């Protein structure tokens, strides 16, 4: 990197590390996100583990599009907390106006990495607000705190992770079926 040149591109590990750091700074652990994925997916699939959910959260946080969305969401909320926007958008973001849907748009972008099921999972998390998403949403109503974008981005990561878990488990099942159908010499 040349002197004075700004770094714009990051490795997957750097993006993961930066996302983890900014989420922790905003009060969000990866385990809390994984717990939502676990609660959502364990209703539908056998074999779901918290470890697989955490692995999925970590994988998703290393994607470039997710990196951009997480960084932007956290920065928008921080700027709103500091009152640095001008005009009506400051109050719209800070007060988390129900008719403002840009925050959900970022969430849909992240959850769509796993197709319509990812988006459906995001809708469930966004409407039913559980775990860290509920805590962020509730805390965002306190004076001096803005989580307008953060609660949605965290819910979207959980939804994407939940969908990834289902895909991993179904891939394993597909391989198990192939193994059970293989003929041996003794079957002939």
N, C-alpha and C positions, 0 to 999 in steps of 0.2 A: 504494500500500500504506500503510495507516494505521500510525502509530507504535506499536510494541509488538506488532503483529500478525505472526504467523509465516507465512512463505511455504510454502504447501503445493502450489501448482500451478506447473508449470514448462513452458516452451515446449519444443518438440521439440529445438531447438538446445541449450537449457540441459540437458535430460535427457541428450543425447548427450555434452555436455561433462563433466557430473558423472559419468556412467558411465565415460568414458574416463579421467578423473582417478582415480577410485577403483580401477579395474583396474590402471592404471600403478602406483599406490601399493602394490598387492598383487603387483606384478611381472609383469603381463600386458600385452603390447602387442596392438594391434588386428591388426597384421601376423601375429603368432603365431596368432591365432584364424583369420585368413583363410587361413593356410597349411594348417590342418587341413581347411577347406572345400575348398580347391583339391585337396588330395590325395584327398579323398573323392569329389568330383564329377568330377574329370578322368578317372577310370576309366570313367565312364558317358557322358560328353558331350564332343563335340568343341567346340572354341572357348572352353573355359574359360580364363580368364586370372586371374592373381593380382589384377589391378586390379578385375575384376568381383567377385571374392570379397571384397576389402576394401570395396568400395562396398556390398556386401550386409551385411557386418558393421556398417558405420557406420549404415546404414538401420535395422537391427534395434535397435541401441543407442539409437535415438531414440524408440522406442515406449514409451508410458506403462507398460504391464504389464511390459515388460522392465526399464525403469528401476526399478520397485519391486522386482522380483526380484533384480536385480544389487545394488542398495543393501542390501537385506535380507541376502542371502547373504554379502556382504563384512563386514557389521557382525556377523553371528552368529559368523563365524570369528574376527574380531578379539576379540570378547567372550570367546570360548572360549580364545583364546590368553592373555588376561589373567586367566583363571580367574574370571570374573565371574558365571557361572551357578551356581546352587545345586543341590544334590542330585545324583542320578545322571545327570541330563541333561548336566552339565558334562563328565563323563568319557566319556559316550556320544558327544557331539559331538567333543570333543578327540581321542579315540582313533579316530574315524571307524569306529565299530562297523558291521560288515558287515550286520547285521540292521536297522540304522537306515535307513529309506528316505525320510525327509522331504527330504533333499538331492536325491535323484533326482526327487521330486515337483515341486520347483521347476524342475528341468531339464526335466521333461516338460511343464510349463506353458509354458515359453518355446518349446520345440521344437514344441509343438502349434499355435503360430501358423501353421504351415505344414502342418497336417493330419497324417495318419497317416504320410506319408513323412517329415516332419520328426521325428516320434517314432521311426520306424525308424532314421533317420540318427543320432539321439541314442543309441539303444541300441547301435548299432555303435561310436560314439565312446566311450561309457561302458565297454563291454566291452573294446575293443581299445586303449584309452588310448594315443594317439600325440601327438607334439609337445608343446605346452605343457600339455595335459591330463595327460600322463604325468609331466612335470616337476613339476607342481603336486601330483599324487597322491604322488609319491615324496618331495618336500620336506615334505609334510604328515605324514610319518612321523617327521620329525626333532623333537627336543625343542624346544619353544617355538614351533612352527609348526602352525597348523591351517588346512587347506584343504578341510575336509569339504564345504562348500557351494560353494566357489569352483571346484573342478575340474569339478563338475557343471554349474554355470551357464555356465562357459566352453565346455564341450563342447556344451551346448544352443545357445549362440549360434552356434557353428561349424556345428552341424547345421541350424539354421534358415537360416543363410547359404548352406549347401550346397544346400538345397532351393530357396531363392529363386533361386540361380544357375541351377538346372535349369529353373525356371519362366520366367525371363527368356530363356534360350536357346531354349526351346521356343516362346515367344511370337514370337521373331524368326523361327524356322523357319516358323511358321504364316503370318506375313506374307509370307515369301519364296514360299510355295506359292501364296498368293492372287495375288501379283504375276506368277508364272510362268503362271497360268491365265487371266489377263486377255486378252481378245480385242482385237485392233486392227481397224481398218477393213480392213486387208489380209488378215485371216484369214477374212473373209466371202466 
